[in-house]
């Protein structure tokens, strides 16, 4: 299971494929150019002239750099931070040199000369890298806070307090079982608090489902019947954490708890070619389905699937013959892609 | 001091066991006897009246019928028990209890709190039916769920009539007559409160009458008179109920939608 890296955000280069990052670079470089021209020029009219001249040289270089960085982005993301910075610098310098050489031959307004161009380019790259590093530092508390909020959204207080109550009831009568229940609860919470951005193996997610189910079993007894159909589940497949557990929790909360009798929940996972198919179904209680909790959990899972698999994942829900079903289909992957 | 007779209602077995344990723990300070248990509202309605319970420990979130609805029904008993609500986490209910000064405990329950609540409950007696109704109204505003049953008191028993079986409700002098396919009952709720609570299910056809939308078969012109009057035809009964002039345009639209 993944370790918890609570407030530890290592330096990373910005994502050069992110529109926001591209816009920031464009604006920053042009502002620097404007400031330089404003300082060097004699008057307002001249400033505009000089800026247009500078832009004629600057913009092609800037755009070419952005295109190159966009293309190299997956490669850069895999490098150590300092290597990445050096690579970015080298790429931009090569481009700056090439632009300067091509410019001379074209003989448009005079370019400032190779050495000065390279120094200027290096300065600007350094400045921007520093800027993005500070920006990332400024955002990281927001990130951990967002994660905390996500955590609170994922733990249903109803489940937490009822489970603790059930464990309390066990302590005197069956201390061994109470111990096991607390261990299960800890495992569940450890996963809920872990870094949601790393892939887990299907085997781990299934283990989590079983821990969760045993806690609920304690509480609901024979009212909860779970049918596990996991014989052909590809346990080595990778998936984002906490994709199936919230679905099972929903199935229990909306499908079993509202019923006075026993409710059957089916957990089915199989591999179909290069796809992994998971299905969870439960008895349907229409009067309980409109609660916001269900939609929120589904929206959260859908969002994360999209983040991890983009358009390759599918999540569908439906009701038929008094049973409510959620189906997930994801690509069968054994290795995590470069950026996740 | 004699033993306080306690009845426990919770759908989760461990939760009921926990409450029994705690009652045992606090017995030296406040002696109690558990006179019965139930796993849901319907069981409780059957068992509580004969149990002679003085205090009810009542879970809020239960399948079939919630604790708050159960408390309202049991308030109709000749000698209604005091009620202490128990909830793991139900923000809306807790707010409503606070507003209406109803007693509640949070799960997991602490022994001292339980003892204090029992002492208070045995002194104060049964909760006021109006307070319960108000709290229920407030909870319904947040979660939109009306009662599943209406309670009819019969001596020291409660008879529950499923709301979905009701064909019409008609205000008489002091009571409201409730009509199902099979028979008639008298309930103590006011017609206005019923109309508000079950707005989705019933429609007003006259100053003194609500009918189930699903039971409307059609309309018929009333015989005689020069003035045009309409009667509503209902499933499950041959009675034809008059529609007031004021309600007619709205009903005609409803009929057109059907």
Interface residues (C-beta under 8 A of the other chain):
Chain A: X157 X158 X160 X161 X162 X164 X165 X166 X168 X169 X170 X172 X173 X218 X219 X220 X221 X223 X257 X258 X259 X260 X287
Chain B: X11 X12 X13 X14 X15 X17 X18 X21 X39 X40 X42 X61 X63 X64 X88 X89 X90 X106 X107 X108 X109 X145
